[in-house]
C-alpha cells in the first residue's frame, strides 16, 4: 500500500493507492492520527486502492468517531 497525503489549513486528503489490508493498518493509523491533528476535515480517497479488508474498514470507522468527537469530520470516497 502507498499512502499519499495533502494538507491545507482546513482539509487533509489521504489517498490510498494499491490494496490495503491488516499488514499496513499501523501505517494508515499513523497517517490518520497526523491528519486529524493537522486539520478539522479529513477525506480518505479509496478510488485507487483496489480491495481493502475489514481491518481497514474498522480503522476508518474509528477515525471517523475520533474526528466527530473532536468537532471535525472524516469522509471516505470510493470509485464510482
Buried (B, 14 or more C-beta within 10 A) or exposed (E): BEBEBEBEEEBBBBBBBEBBEEEBBEEBBEBBEBBBEBBBBBBBBBEEBEEBBEBBEEBBEEBBEBBEEEEBBBBBEEEE
